[in-house]
Each structure stands twice: as structure tokens, then as C-alpha cells.
Amino acid sequence: MNKTKIEWALNPDGSPGYTWNPISGCLNNCPYCYARRLANTRLRERYQANVKVSLINIQGVYEDTMNAEVTRRCKDPFYPRFWPDKLYHPWGGKPKGIFTCDMSDLFGIGVPKEWAEKVLNLIRLHDQNRYYLLTKQPQNLIKFSPFPDNAWVGVSATTDDMLSSAILYLHNIEAKVKYISFEPLLEQMKDLSFTLKYSHIADWVIIGQQTPIRAATTPKIEWVREIVEACDKAGIPVFLKNSLKPVLPGEYPFYKSATGALFGIKWDMYLKQEFPK
């Protein structure tokens, strides 16, 4: 478990939270994935040394073929791996906010169900902590519902089609806090005002742009504005990531509060970064 600079992954008291990766690796093949970059560079040797890779879809084949496939998966530093030692961190102390599996997808392709169940059992056991879960495979969430009350269950929606899936599958699960992460926001979301107001699905929304920042994937101001205004109408708290500051004008609805600096009065503007109550 490590301290994190991810702005929204905070402890319940508002201080910087943690990341925890009992599983690493992912088969979603997102072209912008920072975790895959790390796995193939700085973390490559460490990950390849762990041979506890997922064996999904290779049982029942010939032994030579199976051995060759296991070897291939072990050589791939970003193939899903389990880290049993990560289950035994010291969990005491003040309540923590923990982004779980930011180097993987807990409910992702190729992740055995028993791995996810071990993680969820530990989350359930340590109910003093808040665990942020985020997936790009929302169709798998129903297998684990109902979720522990201290698990905030989120779905990434970078496109309008992904948003439709997020709404559909979040509707089918039980979780105390459900959220949608528009990060990176890659296109305009259609009919969002109606969807958020009347679906009663999302308790929280996060918006951010691709990191590292690239001009080709910078979201349009109008896209962000539409989401923020739809959330305001629906009473949904919005967290705008700091990566959006170069894009957004210093005005409502992007900035929630400000104090002045006109005629000798000091002022500061605060990006809207809200949390569920």
C-alpha cells in the first residue's frame, strides 16, 4: 500500500489517500494506459518475477501448449497477476481511503473471480476504510453484488457508448456509492442531462483528461460544461481533476467558490472538487 497523489483518492478526513494493488495487469488494451507503460518500463523485471499469472482459458489443452502459454503470460509484465503478500498489510490506524487495483482492473478480462472475491472479503473485513473500485468491464459487477458498504463502485466512461454501459450495469448492482469516471473524456456525452437526472444511478462523477496531457485528446470545454451542468441539475457531486485547469475558464460552473482580489482584496478560485456526503 502506497501514498498516492491521485486527487480524488482521499482519506475520509480529506488527507491524501493510498493505492493498493493485490492484482496487477490488465487485458483491456487501452492505448492511453499509464499502468501498462509502467509495467513495461520501470516495473518490468519485478512483475515478470511474479509467476502467479491468471490461468483462465488454458485449462484442458495439451500440456506442451499449456506450458508454452503460461511462459508467454509470465513474460508479459502486464498480464494479470496475483500478489498474495499484498493481502497482509497492516490495516490498523485511522480510517484510510484506498484506490484498489489502480494498476489493474479488479473486475477485468482475465481476472479470476476468486482473486476478486479475496480482495472484496478483505474490504468487507476492514470496514473502517473506504475503498475506491473502478472498472472498464461493468458487465462483471453483478457477479459480486451486493458490495460492502465501504466499497465505492465506479465505472470508467470515456465515450458515449461506455456511458450507456455504465448506466445499465450500475443500475443492476447494490452499492452504497456508485460513481462514473469520465477520464479521459474523449468525446461528447449525449442526452446526459436526462440520463443522470432520471436514472438515479450515479452518486458521484469524476472528470479528467488523458495524462500525460496531449493536445489531440484534450476535451472540449463544452463537453465538460454539459456534464457539470447535468450533474448540478441532478444533485450529483462533481470532482474536476486538476488536469483540466489549463482547459477550463475560471468561471461557474467549473469553480465552486472564490474570494476576491479586486481593489486590494486577495482572492483564490477553487476548482469544483466535490464528494458524496
N, C-alpha and C positions, 0 to 999 in steps of 0.2 A: 504494500500500500504506500502510495507516494502523494506528497502535496501536489496540488495542481493549480495552474493559472487560468483554467477554464472559468470564465466569469460567472456562469450560471450554476456551476457545481459547487455551491456554498454549503457550509455547515448550517445547522438550524439557527445559530446565533449570528449569522451573516459573515463570518470569517471565511477565508479560503478553505475549500474542501479538499477531497482526496480522489485519486483514481485507484482502482483495484482490478487486477487482471488475472483471475484464476484460469481464464481461457484466453488464448491469443490466436490470431489468424482469422481469415475471413475469405469466403468464396463469392462475395457479392460483385467483385471486379469493378468497383467504382474507379473511374480514371483519375479522380482527384484525391484519392485516399492517402492521408498523411501517415496512417498506421502502416500501410504497405510500404511506403517509402522508408520508414524507419526500420521495418523488418528486413528489408533488402540492403540496408546500409549499416548503420551503427549497431543494430541488434542481431545482425545476420548469424554470426557464429553462436551466440547464446541461444537463439531459437533453434538452430539446426542441431544443437547438442541435446535438445529435448526430443526424445523419440516417441513420446506419448501422443501420437497423432491420431486423428479420427480415422476409424476403420470402416466407416459407413460405405456401403456399396462394393465392398471387395470380399465379403464372406461368401463362401460357396464356389469360388473359382479355383482353378488349378493352383497347386502350391507354388510352382515356379512363377506363375503370373501374379499371384498374390504377393510374393516376396518382392518381385520387381516393382509392383505398385506401392508397397509400403516404403521401399527405398526411395522411390520418386517423391513420395509425400514428405519423407523425412528431409530430403534435400531442399524442398521448397520451404523457406523460412516463414512464409505467410500461410501455410496450410494450417487448419485448425488444430491446436494443441491444448492439452490439459496440463495445468500446473498444480498438482495436489498440495505442494508445500504452501501455496498461497491461501489455502483454507485455514491455516493455523496462525494467522496474525494475531497480535494482542488486540483484542476488541474492546478493552475497558476504556475508562476515562470519560470525558464529556461527550455528548452526542455529536456524531460526525455526519457530514454529507458526503456520500461516496458515489462517484460516477463509476459504475460497474461495467467492465469489459469495453473500455474505450479503444482498446487495441484489437477488438474482435466484434462479433455480433452474437450476443448470448442466445438469440433465437434464430441464428442464421443458417444458411445452407451448409450441410455437412457437420453441424454441431450435434453430437448425440444427445438425445433427450435426457439421459441420466446425468450428463455433465451439467446441464441447465438446472436440473432438479436438485443436485448437490448445492449449487450456488443459491438457489431460492430457499432451500432449507436453512442455510446459514443466515440468510437475510431475515427469515422468519424468527430465527432464534435470537438475533441481536436487534430487538425491536426498538432500542434506544436510538439507533442510527437511521438516517434517511438514505435510501439507495436509488440513484438515478439509473434507469434502464432505458436503452434507446436501440431500436431495431429498424432495419430496412426490409424485414420479412414479417410484416404484421399478420399474415395468414397463419403463422405458427403460434401466435399468442394464446389462442383459445385452448391449446393443449395444457396450459399452465394456469388457467383461470379457475378460481379466484386467486388474485395475487395478495401477498401480505400487505397490510395497511401502510407499512413503512417503505413500500416499493412504489416509486413514481414511474409509471409506464409510458414511454414515449415512442413515437413513430416518426422517422425522417420522411419528409415530403419535399423533394427538390423540384418536382414537376407537378403539373395538374393531375396527371394520371395517378401519381403516387399519393396525392392528397385524397383522391377518391377512394383508394385502397385503405388509406389510414382511417378515414371516417368509417368505412364499412366494418373493418376489423376491430377498431376500438369500441365500436358500438356493441360488439358481441362479447366483450370481456368485463370482468368485475375488477376494478382497481380504485383505490381512494383518490388518486390523482392520475389523470390521463393527460398527455400533452402531445403537441405536434411541433417538430423542429423543422423549420424552413431553412435548412443550412446544408449545403449552399443553396440559396434561392436562385434558380436557373431560368425561370420563366414566370409569366403572369399566371395567377391563380383565378380561375373563372368562377363566377357565381358565389364568391366566398362569403359575402355578407349574409345571404340566405342560409348557406350551408352551416356556418358557425352559429348563427342565431337560433336556428330551429332544430339542429341536430342534437344539441345539448351533450356533445361528446367531449370537447376539449376543455380542460380546466386551466390550461396554460399554453402559451405559444412562444417559441423562440425563433428569432430571425437573425440570420448572419450571411455573410458572403464567403466564397471559397477562400481558403488560406493554403499556401501563400496567395496574396491578392494578385489577380490578373485582370487586366482591362477587359479581356474577352468574356469574362464571366461575371463582371460587376453587375449587380441587379439594378434595374431602373428605379428611380425614386418613386415612380407611380406604382410599381409593384409592391414596394414596401408600404407605401401610404395606404393602399387598398386593404392590405392585411391588417395594419394597425387600426384603421378606422372600423373595419368589420369586427375586430376584437373589442374595441371600445363600445360599439353598439350592442354586442352580445355580453358585455360584462366579463370578458376574459382577460386576465392579466397578460401583458406582453413583455418579453425580455429582448431588447435590441442589443446585439453584441457590439462591442467596441469597434470591430472591423468595419462597421457601417458608418462610422463617424465621417470618413472622407467623402461619403456619398450623400449623406443627408443634410439638408439645410437646417440651421439652428432655429427651428420653429415647431409649433404644435402641428401634428400630434406626436412628433418624434421625441420631443423633450417634455418631460412631465412637469418639471418645476425649475424655476430660475430665480435668482436675486439680481438686483440691478448694479450697474457700474456707470450710470449716466449722471453727469453733474457731480462727480466726486464720490458717488456711491458704488462700492465694489459689487461685482456680480459674478455669478457662476451659473452655467447651464448644465443640467443633468439629463443624460440620455435616459429614455424610459426603460427601466430595468425592474420590472415588477415580478412578484412571486405570488403563487396561490396562498390564500390565508388559511 
